[in-house]
């Protein structure tokens, strides 16, 4: 049973952080079975090694694999520290440059409003899956939060969920409901992120059409961006007619809680 438990933990840490499983295995091997308080020692060693690897070692090795950590600025931030702690904040240098430019331009037009990123990619190995995403496996992709506003119609940095995912800007009765179509066709996972909010907050805010359209247009102006995914009803509502705006397919998950964009 102990071996099975270790396998489960290693698998979980690998899926969530890419490097955690290996570091956990190292922590197990470093502490003898006969050692006193071995569990506590293993946890301590794992924590120290993991933090050293994540914040000191990995950022220096990732460029060998053509990726680098997202360069945060005053106007570009992760929605949660989790995305950085779990090594899900790596992109190719050309995407990193574009992200920074988009965030800077957006803040110039909307003083104090940040571009907030969610999942990007792991630091190593193409085609290594970053679950639950289907395509975040080559350093070319990133998710960013939608833009919201307060009761006075002013843009805000607040978001409706802790994780940044799972709170949807639903279609109106007159808009096309892609979620209903996909689920009717058997794609049960299409709205699965509703279970990944980690808590809903800031119920006093609402979706900003103006702010989100402006952000999307800045993304689309980048010459090296090849695709932008957003839910069909939001594409129509925001009048996003650029050919780069695509439907991601029913095999993925819905995109009316975030924007996905990627390099060509």
Secondary structure as UniProt FT lines:
FT   HELIX           2..17
FT   HELIX           20..30
FT   TURN            33..34
FT   TURN            36..37
FT   HELIX           38..52
FT   HELIX           53..57
FT   HELIX           58..61
FT   HELIX           62..65
FT   STRAND          68..69
FT   TURN            74..75
FT   STRAND          76..78
FT   HELIX           81..85
FT   TURN            86..87
FT   STRAND          90..91
FT   HELIX           93..109
FT   TURN            111..112
FT   STRAND          115..117
FT   TURN            126..127
FT   TURN            131..132
FT   STRAND          141..145
FT   STRAND          148..149
FT   TURN            151..152
FT   STRAND          155..156
FT   TURN            173..174
FT   HELIX           178..184
FT   TURN            185..186
FT   HELIX           188..195
FT   TURN            203..204
FT   STRAND          206..207
FT   HELIX           209..220
FT   TURN            223..224
FT   STRAND          225..229
FT   HELIX           232..237
FT   TURN            238..239
FT   TURN            243..244
FT   STRAND          245..246
FT   TURN            250..251
FT   STRAND          258..263
//
